[in-house]
Amino acid sequence: MGERCSTAAVLTVVLFLSIQLPISNQSLEENQLFSTGQDEITSTEVRIHNLGGSWDDNQVLEWSPNHLEFNRTIQFSILIEGVNSTDKIESMTLNMTWIYNVSTGDPLLSENLSISSLKPHENGLFMYFNYTYPLDIFHDEYEISLDTLDSDGLLHTFNHKGINVIAYDMHLNPVGVGFDSKILFANNQITSLELFIQNTGSVYTDIEFQIIFLTQLPSNWNQPNLFVLDANLSGGENSTALFEFQAPSDAYPSKDSMPSIEFQLIAEFEDFTGQMVEFYNVNYSLESELVPFDSLANISAYRTNFSTDLIKNNFIELDSNVDILEYSLISFENRSIEFFFEFENFGFSQTTFELEVVSQNSIDFEVYSSTDDQRSLEGQQSTITNLQPLDSVYFRCQINFISENQITKDPIAIIIRNANSGTTFDLEIPIFMLEFDDLIYSTLDLDSFELVSNLSSPQNDSFTLFLSIPWNNVFDVSYFENNWRFFVTISGPDSLAVPQISFELQQNNSSITNPYEFTIDEDQFFSILFDIGKDTDIGNYSIDINIGQITDDTINALNFETQLELTILENSSLFEPGQNDSDDDDLIDDSNNTSNNNSTDIGQDNLTNSSSNDLVNNTDEQINNSTNNTQQNNTDLTQNQDGDSDSNDSTKSQDKDTKSWIYIILALIVISLTSIFFIRKKISRENPNLEDKTIVEINTPVISNIQPEINSDEGLTVLHQWTDNNGYTWKQMSDRSMLWWNGTEWVPVNYN
């Protein structure tokens, strides 16, 4: 027995260990992976570019053995991923080896890179290394590799696909101008274009080249003269070529623009069979322009400082059909404005210019140069010396308006004088001052369009308020941001929202949201449909209408707020005068409530009540009680039927509800007629000599007693008296009637 227990215990321990060991190993592996991913080199890479290239640019894999030094400098871009610190890197070696020296281990470049040059970059380290290879290196392929040794002694090697140094190649470049520059021509002037040409191939390559002019010049022009210093070049040698253009005396101005100057460079070498082999054929192009011999000042004004959003210039004629606001400066609400301007030396040679900015108005303005934007020009004047052809200078002008000139439209003038020729050039920019007293106008009638600022409405009523935005031409100019947000709120005396007053916004009779974003158009109007609840407290309320411009320039954004006063008056039709004075009034009020609670025929209820009241007024106390009991039973029956109908509304159709009400009305009529019949019969037995006309004669004084006397104030007290914002005084009497003081007497209003 003891042996069995020992065996079971041993098996239990073995089973437990067999389950736990895989878990322990898995945890260890996970820890190792986590450590490796955070602190070990995962990959290395090298890319090759010209000087100034970036990591994502296309690699440059073809190079020339005898190029200019700038074009013989290789930029190596090196990336080490997986580590963010140089502590894990022991050394880095960059190798570049001619393909035929790989076996001998004789590299052209073997550079031990400086680890301190590595900089953190995303998930690794990054650096550049520039290498200028010597002239006349061997042509053909070169292998490139990077060997990185980490602090644990592990070597990481990256092998690049290599570069190719080609044996035959050519290079051409304009002298004194770039390919992004323009060649200038002026009347009766000679324009020269000098070209630098080099054989950048291997030293033992002999080539011949030729240059062919491709441009078709205007018909009154002669073809240019071409001079070539040496058309035969060995590897590494260079030569020059010169084009000379003679412009005719009437070249400027011209209806047509000058074409681009295009030419072709073709180079050949002789192979071992004596045949000429073409290895280079490239077309080159430079822009050209006709300019006057004496420089003009081309002035341009902009709304932004990036030479965009042009206001106007002095060398392009304006379209007479364009709105003047398109080429003007506009100040809204007397705010300061700024604009930017430049002028260009539009001429054949360098020139000195004198600048002055003036205005006939007594406005305050300052001019700043782009070279010193913190200090304004003294006297708003400046001299620009030796400005090169087609070069420009830039300025900023800040304008502040004073109160005396709020509506001025006099322009601001930029005047520039050519100091060499004495010619003056100017540019005038109109200035408009726009002020909106209000952007939106409110009325209750679009036909008469009588403006309103104070509104009044009784409880349990509704009305429509129309809002119109007068059209202004500035809304249609290209630079004006015609984007707006429309928002309406209603608040009470305590500035809180008023749920008892609901409203709906519409634009041209179509429902819109609140707030609502829109663009101002012609013949546009909004409307607000107000619904005043019967439980709304009487008094003054505020309708706030806000229209704000949507723009990134939040400082100068236009914003308009309109506040209308809404006075809620008591609707006396919701209350019967003297409803607590007698039992008869209670009866009339109850029957009215019954009629309101049940969707029955009001005319039939009035008929029933009228019959009951006639009986009451023509019988003694016993008959009155009997009639009241009958009336109460009828009311209870109506209420019970009403309750039954309400409980079944969710399951019955509209037709069934209508039939039920018809049955109830018929039942009420039958019960009322039956009651009247028995009462009249009983009265006839007790008073056999009483005739019907007696009852009619009694009715007359009773009706006159309950007739309200409108002009009598006997027994009435003032419940509430106040004066509104318009200066009118109101008061409400104890019979719920409303009166206002016209200056001599109290006048009843809204009396039912």
C-alpha positions in Angstrom: 0.0 0.0 0.0 2.9 2.4 0.9 4.6 1.6 -2.4 1.5 2.5 -4.4 1.2 5.8 -2.6 4.8 6.6 -3.3 4.4 5.8 -7.0 1.3 8.0 -7.3 3.1 10.9 -5.7 6.1 10.6 -8.1 3.7 10.4 -11.2 1.9 13.5 -9.9 5.1 15.5 -9.7 6.3 14.3 -13.1 2.9 15.3 -14.7 3.0 18.7 -13.0 6.5 19.4 -14.4 5.6 18.2 -17.9 2.8 20.8 -17.9 4.8 23.7 -16.5 8.0 23.3 -18.5 6.5 24.4 -21.9 5.0 27.4 -20.3 8.3 28.4 -18.8 10.1 28.0 -22.1 7.5 30.0 -23.9 7.8 32.9 -21.4 11.5 32.9 -21.8 11.3 33.0 -25.6 8.9 35.9 -25.4 11.2 37.8 -23.1 14.1 37.2 -25.5 12.1 38.4 -28.5 11.0 41.5 -26.6 14.5 42.3 -25.6 15.8 41.7 -29.2 13.1 43.9 -30.8 14.0 46.9 -28.5 17.8 46.8 -28.3 19.3 44.9 -31.3 20.0 45.7 -34.9 17.2 44.3 -37.2 18.4 45.6 -40.6 20.9 47.9 -42.3 20.6 49.7 -45.7 22.5 52.0 -48.0 21.1 54.2 -50.8 23.0 56.3 -53.4 22.1 59.9 -54.6 23.5 63.1 -55.9 24.4 65.8 -53.4 21.2 67.0 -51.7 19.1 64.0 -52.5 16.7 62.6 -49.9 16.1 59.0 -48.8 12.9 58.5 -50.9 14.4 60.0 -54.2 15.3 57.7 -57.0 18.8 56.3 -56.7 21.5 57.5 -59.1 23.3 54.4 -60.4 25.2 55.8 -63.4 28.3 58.0 -63.0 31.0 59.4 -65.3 34.7 58.9 -64.7 35.8 62.5 -65.7 32.9 64.7 -64.6 33.1 68.0 -62.7 33.8 67.6 -59.0 30.3 68.4 -58.0 29.0 65.6 -60.3 31.6 63.1 -59.1 30.4 63.3 -55.4 28.3 60.4 -54.3 26.0 60.9 -51.4 25.6 57.6 -49.4 22.4 57.5 -47.2 22.8 55.0 -44.4 20.0 53.6 -42.2 20.4 51.3 -39.1 17.1 49.9 -37.8 16.2 48.3 -34.5 18.4 50.5 -32.2 18.0 54.1 -31.0 21.4 54.4 -29.4 25.0 54.1 -30.8 26.0 52.1 -27.7 25.0 48.9 -29.5 27.2 49.7 -32.5 30.9 48.8 -32.4 31.9 49.9 -35.9 30.6 50.5 -39.5 32.7 50.1 -42.7 31.6 51.3 -46.1 33.2 49.6 -49.1 33.2 50.4 -52.9 35.1 48.0 -55.1 35.7 47.8 -58.8 34.2 44.5 -60.0 37.6 43.3 -61.3 39.3 43.9 -57.9 36.8 42.0 -55.8 38.8 38.8 -55.9 42.0 40.7 -54.9 40.3 42.6 -52.0 41.5 45.9 -53.3 38.6 48.4 -52.8 38.4 51.9 -54.3 36.8 53.0 -51.0 37.0 51.4 -47.6 35.8 53.9 -45.0 35.4 53.4 -41.3 32.4 55.6 -40.7 32.1 57.8 -37.6 29.4 56.3 -35.3 28.9 59.8 -33.7 27.4 61.0 -37.1 24.4 58.7 -36.6 21.2 60.5 -35.6 17.9 59.1 -34.3 15.4 58.5 -37.0 12.0 56.8 -36.5 12.9 53.2 -35.5 16.6 53.5 -35.9 19.7 55.6 -36.7 20.5 57.6 -39.8 23.5 59.4 -41.4 24.9 60.8 -44.7 28.4 60.2 -46.0 29.7 62.0 -49.1 32.5 60.6 -51.3 34.1 62.3 -54.3 35.8 59.7 -56.4 39.0 60.6 -58.3 39.2 61.6 -62.0 39.5 58.9 -64.6 38.6 55.9 -62.4 38.1 52.7 -64.2 34.7 52.4 -66.0 32.4 49.4 -65.4 30.5 48.1 -62.3 31.4 48.8 -58.7 30.1 46.7 -55.8 29.1 48.6 -52.6 28.6 47.0 -49.1 28.1 48.1 -45.5 29.6 46.0 -42.6 28.1 46.9 -39.2 29.5 45.2 -36.1 27.3 45.4 -32.9 28.5 45.4 -29.3 27.8 41.7 -29.0 30.3 40.9 -31.8 27.6 40.1 -34.4 28.3 41.3 -37.9 25.5 42.7 -40.1 26.3 43.1 -43.8 24.3 44.9 -46.4 25.2 44.4 -50.1 24.0 47.2 -52.5 23.3 46.3 -56.1 26.1 48.7 -57.0 26.8 51.5 -59.5 28.0 51.7 -63.1 30.8 54.1 -64.3 30.2 54.5 -68.0 33.0 54.9 -70.5 31.3 57.4 -72.9 29.4 60.4 -71.6 28.9 64.2 -72.3 28.0 67.2 -70.3 26.6 70.6 -71.4 25.8 73.7 -69.4 24.9 77.4 -70.3 27.5 79.9 -69.0 26.1 82.7 -66.8 22.5 81.5 -66.9 20.7 78.5 -65.7 18.2 76.4 -67.7 15.5 77.9 -65.5 16.5 81.4 -66.6 15.4 83.4 -69.6 17.4 84.7 -72.6 16.6 88.4 -73.2 16.3 90.2 -76.5 15.9 94.0 -77.1 15.6 96.1 -80.2 18.8 96.2 -82.3 20.8 94.5 -79.5 23.0 91.4 -79.7 22.3 88.6 -77.3 25.0 86.0 -76.6 24.5 82.4 -75.3 27.7 80.6 -74.3 27.7 76.9 -73.7 30.3 74.8 -71.8 30.8 71.3 -73.3 32.8 68.4 -71.8 33.7 64.9 -72.7 33.2 63.2 -69.3 34.0 59.7 -70.5 37.2 57.6 -69.9 40.5 59.3 -70.7 41.2 57.1 -73.8 37.9 57.9 -75.5 38.0 60.4 -78.4 34.7 61.9 -79.6 33.3 64.4 -82.0 30.3 66.5 -81.3 28.0 69.0 -83.1 25.3 71.5 -82.0 22.2 72.0 -84.1 19.9 75.0 -83.7 16.2 73.9 -83.7 14.2 77.1 -83.0 12.0 78.7 -85.7 12.5 82.5 -85.1 10.0 85.1 -86.2 10.1 85.9 -89.9 11.9 89.2 -89.5 14.8 87.6 -87.6 18.0 86.2 -88.9 19.4 82.9 -87.8 22.0 83.2 -85.0 25.7 82.8 -85.6 27.3 79.7 -84.0 31.0 79.5 -83.0 32.5 76.3 -81.6 36.0 76.3 -80.1 36.9 72.6 -80.6 34.5 69.9 -81.7 36.9 67.0 -81.0 37.5 66.1 -77.4 39.3 63.3 -75.5 38.1 62.0 -72.2 38.2 64.7 -69.6 38.6 67.6 -72.1 36.1 70.5 -72.6 35.2 73.1 -75.2 32.9 76.1 -75.6 30.2 77.1 -78.1 28.7 80.5 -78.7 25.4 81.6 -80.2 25.0 85.3 -81.2 21.5 86.7 -81.9 20.9 90.0 -83.6 17.4 91.4 -82.8 15.8 93.6 -85.4 15.0 97.2 -84.6 11.3 96.6 -84.5 11.2 93.4 -82.5 9.7 95.0 -79.4 6.8 95.3 -78.8 5.5 92.2 -80.5 2.1 90.8 -80.8 3.5 87.3 -80.4 5.7 86.1 -77.6 9.2 84.9 -78.3 9.7 81.1 -78.8 12.0 79.0 -76.6 15.6 78.7 -77.7 16.1 75.0 -78.5 19.3 73.2 -79.7 20.6 69.7 -80.0 24.0 68.2 -78.9 25.1 65.0 -80.7 28.3 63.2 -79.9 30.0 60.2 -81.7 33.1 58.0 -81.3 35.0 55.8 -83.7 34.8 52.1 -82.9 37.6 49.5 -83.7 36.1 48.9 -87.2 36.4 52.6 -88.1 32.6 53.2 -87.9 31.3 56.3 -86.2 28.9 55.3 -83.3 26.5 57.9 -81.8 26.4 57.6 -78.0 24.9 61.0 -77.1 21.8 62.8 -78.5 20.1 65.3 -76.2 17.9 68.4 -76.8 18.2 71.5 -74.6 15.8 74.4 -74.2 15.8 77.8 -72.6 12.9 80.3 -72.2 13.3 83.7 -74.0 11.6 87.1 -73.7 11.5 90.4 -75.6 12.1 93.4 -73.4 12.6 97.2 -73.9 16.1 98.5 -74.0 15.2 101.2 -71.3 13.8 99.3 -68.3 10.2 99.6 -67.3 8.9 99.1 -63.8 6.2 96.4 -63.8 4.2 97.0 -60.6 1.9 94.4 -59.2 -0.2 94.5 -56.0 -1.5 91.4 -54.1 -3.8 90.7 -51.2 -1.4 88.1 -49.8 2.4 88.0 -49.3 2.9 84.9 -51.6 2.4 86.8 -54.8 -1.1 85.4 -55.2 -4.6 86.8 -55.2 -3.6 89.7 -57.6 -5.4 93.0 -57.1 -4.1 94.7 -60.2 -0.9 95.7 -62.1 0.2 98.5 -64.4 1.1 96.5 -67.5 -2.2 94.5 -68.2 -5.3 96.5 -69.2 -8.3 95.9 -67.0 -11.6 94.5 -68.4 -14.2 97.3 -68.3 -16.9 94.7 -67.5 -15.3 93.7 -64.3 -16.7 95.1 -61.1 -14.3 97.8 -59.7 -14.4 96.0 -56.3 -12.4 93.2 -57.9 -9.3 95.4 -58.2 -9.8 97.5 -55.1 -8.9 97.5 -51.4 -11.9 97.2 -49.1 -12.0 98.1 -45.4 -14.9 96.8 -43.4 -16.1 98.9 -40.5 -13.1 101.2 -40.6 -10.6 98.3 -39.9 -6.9 98.5 -40.8 -5.9 96.7 -43.9 -2.6 95.6 -45.6 -1.6 94.7 -49.1 1.6 93.6 -50.8 3.3 94.9 -53.9 6.3 94.2 -56.0 8.0 95.8 -59.0 10.2 94.1 -61.6 13.0 95.5 -63.7 11.4 94.7 -67.1 14.4 95.7 -69.3 17.6 94.6 -71.0 20.1 95.8 -68.4 20.5 96.5 -64.7 18.8 99.7 -63.5 18.4 101.9 -60.4 14.9 102.8 -59.3 13.4 105.3 -56.9 10.2 104.2 -55.0 7.5 106.4 -53.3 4.1 105.5 -51.9 1.6 108.4 -51.6 -2.1 109.1 -51.0 -4.3 112.2 -51.3 -6.1 111.2 -48.1 -4.9 111.9 -44.6 -4.7 108.2 -44.0 -1.9 106.7 -41.9 0.1 104.0 -43.8 3.6 102.5 -43.5 5.7 100.6 -46.1 8.0 97.8 -45.2 10.7 96.1 -47.4 10.8 92.3 -47.6 14.4 92.5 -46.5 13.5 94.4 -43.3 9.9 93.7 -42.3 10.3 95.3 -38.8 11.3 98.8 -39.9 9.2 101.0 -42.2 10.7 103.0 -45.0 11.6 106.5 -44.0 9.1 108.9 -45.6 7.6 105.9 -47.5 10.5 106.2 -50.0 13.3 103.9 -51.1 16.1 103.7 -53.7 16.9 100.3 -55.2 20.2 100.3 -57.0 21.5 98.1 -59.8 18.4 95.9 -60.1 19.2 93.1 -62.5 16.9 92.4 -65.5 13.7 90.5 -64.6 14.6 90.7 -60.9 11.9 92.0 -58.5 11.8 93.6 -55.0 8.9 93.1 -52.6 7.1 95.4 -50.1 4.3 95.4 -47.6 1.9 98.3 -46.9 -0.1 98.7 -43.7 -3.0 101.2 -43.9 -4.8 102.6 -40.8 -7.9 104.7 -41.3 -8.8 107.7 -39.2 -12.4 108.8 -38.3 -12.4 111.7 -40.7 -12.0 109.5 -43.7 -14.5 106.7 -43.1 -16.2 106.9 -46.5 -13.1 107.9 -48.6 -12.6 106.2 -52.0 -9.4 108.0 -53.0 -6.7 105.6 -54.2 -3.3 104.9 -52.8 -0.6 105.4 -55.4 2.7 103.5 -55.9 5.1 105.7 -57.9 8.5 104.3 -59.2 11.0 106.3 -61.2 13.7 104.9 -63.5 16.8 106.8 -62.3 18.6 106.1 -65.6 16.0 107.2 -68.0 13.9 109.5 -65.8 10.7 107.7 -66.7 8.0 107.4 -64.0 5.6 104.5 -63.5 2.7 104.3 -61.2 -0.1 102.1 -60.0 -3.3 103.5 -58.3 -5.4 101.2 -56.1 -8.9 102.3 -55.2 -10.0 102.0 -51.6 -13.6 101.5 -50.4 -14.9 101.8 -46.9 -17.9 99.6 -46.3 -20.0 99.6 -43.2 -23.1 97.5 -42.5 -25.4 99.0 -39.9 -27.1 95.6 -39.9 -26.9 92.6 -42.3 -30.4 91.4 -41.7 -33.8 93.2 -41.6 -37.0 91.8 -40.0 -40.6 92.4 -41.0 -44.0 90.8 -40.6 -45.1 91.5 -44.2 -42.9 91.0 -47.2 -45.1 93.1 -49.4 -45.1 96.3 -47.3 -41.8 95.4 -45.7 -42.3 97.5 -42.7 -39.4 97.0 -40.4 -40.1 95.8 -36.9 -38.0 95.6 -33.7 -40.8 94.9 -31.2 -43.3 92.2 -31.5 -46.3 91.2 -29.4 -48.5 88.1 -29.4 -51.1 86.6 -27.2 -50.8 83.2 -25.6 -51.9 80.2 -27.6 -51.1 81.9 -30.9 -48.6 81.8 -33.8 -47.1 84.2 -36.3 -44.3 84.4 -38.9 -41.4 86.7 -38.9 -39.6 87.3 -42.2 -35.8 88.1 -42.4 -34.2 89.7 -45.5 -30.5 90.3 -46.3 -30.1 93.3 -48.8 -27.8 92.4 -51.6 -24.4 94.1 -51.8 -21.9 93.7 -54.8 -19.1 92.8 -52.4 -20.8 89.5 -51.7 -20.0 88.5 -55.3 -16.4 89.5 -55.6 -13.8 86.7 -55.9 -11.8 87.4 -52.8 -14.7 87.9 -50.4 -15.5 84.9 -48.3 -19.3 84.7 -48.7 -19.9 81.9 -46.2 -22.1 82.5 -43.2 -23.6 80.8 -40.2 -27.2 81.7 -39.1 -28.4 81.0 -35.5 -31.6 82.0 -33.6 -32.3 81.8 -29.9 -35.2 82.9 -27.6 -34.6 83.8 -24.0 -36.8 85.0 -21.1 -36.1 87.8 -18.6 -33.7 85.5 -16.8 -31.8 84.8 -20.0 -32.9 81.2 -20.0 -34.4 79.2 -22.8 -38.2 79.2 -23.2 -39.5 75.8 -24.1 -43.1 77.1 -24.2 -42.2 79.1 -27.4 -41.3 76.9 -30.3 -40.1 78.0 -33.7 -39.1 76.7 -37.1 -36.5 78.2 -39.5 -37.1 78.3 -43.2 -35.2 79.6 -46.2 -37.3 80.6 -49.2 -40.1 78.5 -47.7 -38.0 75.4 -47.2 -37.2 74.1 -43.7 -33.5 74.5 -42.5 -31.5 73.6 -39.4 -30.6 75.8 -36.5 -27.7 76.8 -36.8 -27.6 76.9 -40.6 -24.7 77.6 -42.9 -25.4 79.4 -46.2 -24.1 81.7 -48.9 -25.8 85.1 -49.4 -27.6 85.3 -52.8 -29.9 87.8 -54.4 -33.6 87.7 -53.6 -33.0 85.6 -50.5 -35.1 85.6 -47.4 -35.5 83.6 -44.2 -38.6 83.1 -42.1 -39.2 82.1 -38.5 -42.5 80.4 -37.7 -43.3 81.0 -34.0 -45.8 79.0 -32.0 -46.7 80.5 -28.6 -47.9 77.9 -26.1 -51.0 78.6 -24.0 -48.9 78.1 -20.8 -46.3 80.7 -21.8 -45.9 83.3 -19.0 -46.9 86.8 -20.0 -44.1 89.4 -20.2 -41.1 90.4 -22.3 -38.8 87.9 -24.2 -35.8 88.4 -26.4 -35.3 86.9 -29.9 -31.6 86.9 -30.7 -30.5 86.5 -34.4 -26.8 86.0 -35.1 -25.1 85.8 -38.5 -21.4 85.3 -38.5 -18.9 85.0 -41.4 -17.1 81.6 -41.7 -13.4 82.3 -42.4 -10.0 81.3 -41.2 -9.3 84.9 -40.4 -11.2 84.9 -37.1 -9.8 88.3 -36.1 -11.4 90.2 -39.0 -14.4 87.9 -39.5 -17.7 89.9 -39.8 -20.4 89.2 -37.2 -23.9 90.7 -36.9 -26.3 90.4 -34.0 -30.0 91.5 -34.1 -32.2 91.5 -31.0 -36.0 91.7 -31.2 -38.3 92.2 -28.2 -41.3 89.9 -28.0 -44.1 90.7 -25.6 -46.5 87.9 -24.7 -50.0 89.1 -23.8 -52.6 87.2 -21.9 -55.2 85.6 -24.1 -58.5 86.2 -22.3 -60.3 83.8 -24.5 -58.6 81.0 -22.5 -60.6 82.1 -19.4 -64.3 82.9 -18.9 -65.0 86.1 -17.0 -66.2 85.6 -13.3 -65.9 81.8 -13.6 -66.0 81.4 -9.7 -69.0 83.8 -9.0 -71.9 81.3 -9.1 -73.0 77.7 -9.5 -74.4 78.6 -12.9 -70.9 79.7 -14.1 -69.4 76.5 -12.7 -71.9 74.6 -14.8 -71.1 76.5 -18.0 -67.4 76.0 -17.4 -67.7 72.3 -16.7 -69.8 71.8 -19.8 -67.2 73.7 -21.8 -64.5 71.5 -20.4 -66.6 68.4 -21.3 -66.9 69.7 -24.8 -63.2 70.3 -25.0 -62.2 66.9 -23.6 -64.6 65.0 -25.9 -64.2 65.4 -29.6 -68.0 65.8 -30.0 -70.1 68.1 -32.0 -69.9 71.4 -30.1 -73.1 72.7 -31.5 -75.0 69.6 -30.1 -73.5 70.2 -26.6 -74.5 73.8 -26.7 -78.0 72.7 -27.7 -78.2 70.4 -24.7 -76.8 73.0 -22.3 -79.2 75.6 -23.6 -82.2 73.2 -23.1 -81.1 72.4 -19.5 -80.6 76.1 -18.7 -84.0 77.0 -20.0 -85.5 74.4 -17.7 -83.5 75.7 -14.8 -84.6 79.2 -15.3 -88.4 78.3 -15.4 -88.8 75.8 -12.5 -88.6 75.8 -8.8 -85.8 74.4 -6.6 -87.0 70.8 -7.0 -87.0 71.1 -10.8 -83.6 72.8 -10.7 -82.1 70.0 -8.7 -83.6 67.4 -11.0 -82.2 69.1 -14.0 -78.8 69.5 -12.4 -78.8 65.8 -11.6 -79.7 64.9 -15.1 -77.0 67.3 -16.4 -74.4 65.7 -14.1 -75.4 62.2 -15.1 -75.1 63.2 -18.7 -71.6 64.7 -18.1 -70.6 61.5 -16.2 -71.8 59.4 -19.0 -70.0 61.5 -21.5 -66.8 61.3 -19.5 -67.1 57.5 -19.1 -67.7 57.1 -22.8 -64.7 59.4 -23.5 -62.5 57.3 -21.2 -63.6 54.1 -23.0 -62.8 55.7 -26.3 -59.4 56.9 -25.3 -58.4 53.4 -24.0 -59.2 51.9 -27.3 -57.5 54.5 -29.5 -54.5 52.3 -30.0 -56.4 49.4 -31.5 -59.4 51.0 -33.3 -59.4 52.8 -36.6 -60.6 56.3 -37.2 -63.9 55.1 -38.6 -64.8 53.1 -35.5 -64.0 56.1 -33.3 -66.3 58.3 -35.3 -69.2 55.8 -35.1 -68.7 55.4 -31.3 -69.0 59.2 -30.9 -72.2 59.3 -33.0 -73.7 56.6 -30.8 -72.8 58.6 -27.7 -74.3 61.8 -29.0 -77.5 60.0 -30.0 -77.7 58.5 -26.5 -77.2 61.9 -24.9 -80.0 63.4 -27.1 -82.4 60.6 -26.3 -81.7 60.8 -22.5 -82.0 64.6 -22.6 -85.3 64.6 -24.5 -86.7 61.8 -22.2 -85.7 63.8 -19.1 -87.3 66.9 -20.5 -90.5 65.1 -21.4 -90.9 63.6 -17.8 -90.1 66.8 -16.1 -92.5 68.8 -18.2 -95.2 66.1 -17.6 -94.6 66.3 -13.8 -94.8 70.1 -13.9 -98.1 69.9 -15.8 -99.7 67.6 -13.2 -98.6 69.8 -10.3 -99.5 73.1 -12.0 -102.4 72.4 -14.4 -103.0 76.0 -15.1 -99.4 76.9 -16.0 -98.9 77.6 -19.7 -95.8 77.5 -21.8 -95.8 81.2 -22.3 -95.3 81.7 -18.6 -91.9 80.1 -18.8 -90.9 82.3 -21.7 -91.9 85.4 -19.8 -89.6 84.4 -16.9 -86.6 83.8 -19.2 -86.3 87.4 -20.2 -85.2 88.9 -16.9 -82.9 86.0 -16.2 -81.0 86.4 -19.5 -80.5 90.1 -18.9 -79.1 89.4 -15.4 -76.3 87.2 -16.8 -75.5 89.6 -19.7 -71.9 91.1 -18.9 -71.7 94.9 -18.8 -68.6 95.8 -20.7 -68.6 99.5 -19.7 -69.1 98.8 -16.0 -66.1 98.6 -13.7 -68.2 98.0 -10.5 -66.8 95.3 -8.3 -63.6 94.8 -10.5 -60.1 94.9 -9.2 -56.7 95.3 -11.0 -54.8 92.0 -11.1 -51.6 93.2 -12.9 -50.4 96.6 -14.3 -47.1 97.3 -16.2 -45.5 99.5 -18.9 -43.7 97.8 -21.9 -40.5 99.0 -23.6 -42.5 101.1 -26.0 -44.0 103.2 -23.2 -47.4 101.8 -23.3 -49.2 101.0 -20.0 -51.3 97.9 -19.7 -53.5 96.5 -16.9 -55.5 93.2 -16.4 -58.7 93.2 -14.4 -60.2 90.6 -12.1 -62.6 89.5 -14.9 -59.5 88.6 -17.0 -60.1 91.6 -19.4 -57.1 93.6 -20.7 -57.0 97.4 -21.0 -54.4 99.9 -22.2 -54.0 103.7 -21.4 -54.3 105.9 -24.5 -53.4 109.0 -22.6 -57.0 110.0 -21.7 -58.8 106.8 -20.8 -58.5 103.0 -20.4 -59.3 101.2 -23.6 -60.4 97.5 -23.6 -58.4 95.2 -25.8 -58.8 91.5 -26.7 -62.2 91.2 -24.9 -64.3 88.2 -25.4 
